């Protein structure tokens, strides 16, 4: 089962994008830091 096209209004999708963006950026920054400090940890990420 999947969500049909156009089910989520554009305004809501933009709101969810804005709400999740800080977490995505923080996660990417943390992954970069871990890989920089311990390159061998790349395979476990």
Residue pairs with C-beta under 8 A, 6 or more apart in sequence:
31 45
34 41
34 45
35 41
35 42
35 45
